[in-house]
Structures are given as C-alpha cells and as structure tokens.
C-alpha cells in the first residue's frame, strides 16, 4: 500500500511531461490543485489562446 502524502498547501503552477502528454497542476482558490492532462495539440492551443489574450 502506498503512503499518502499530506496536503502541504497549494503549491505553484506546474507542468510535467508524462508519457505522450503533459500534466498541468493548477492551484485553485480555496485550496488544492486542479490536475489536467493535455495532449501536445491541446497544449499548443492553450498556448496560442493565452498569448492572444495577453497580446503577446
């Protein structure tokens, strides 16, 4: 049986490559983090949308 890690705060925004995709861990208001798995195409679409929104 694996040991469970205690929740030690929200932590920073993280993106890690796992297998063929990426996993984004996004801190959310109220505690904890939202974990989203993205394909390369989805990550590219997210990048383009954020860049457009920020005017980059």
N, C-alpha and C positions, 0 to 999 in steps of 0.2 A: 504494500500500500504506500502510495506516495504521500509525503508530508505536505500539508497545505501551508502556504506562505501567508503570514498575516498581512492585511492591507495597511500599508505604511504611507498613505497619502495618495494624492492624485498622480504625481509624477509629471514629467514633461511629455510633450508630443513625441512619439517615437514611430519610426517606420523601419521595419526589418524585412529583408528578403528571405522568404521561406519557400523552398521548392521552386515552382514556376511562377509564383505570385509574390505579393508583398502584404504584410500585415501592418496596419496603422492602428496605433493605440492613442486615442484622443481623450484628454481629460474633459470631464463633463461637470457642469455646475451641480453641486450637491454631493460630490464625492464619486470616486470610482473613475473608470475609463471605459469608453466605448471602443470595442475592438472590431475592426472592419478588415476583411480580406479583399484585396484588389488584384485584378489581373494587370498585366503591363498596359493593355489598351485602356482600361479604366483609370489607371494612374495617370496616363498621358492626358486623357480627357479632363480629369480633375485638375491637373497642372494648367492646361490651356484655359479652363474656366476661371481658375483663381487668378491667373496672370491677366486675363481680360478684365476681371472685376477690379483688380488693383491698378490697372492701367500700365502694366509692365510691357 
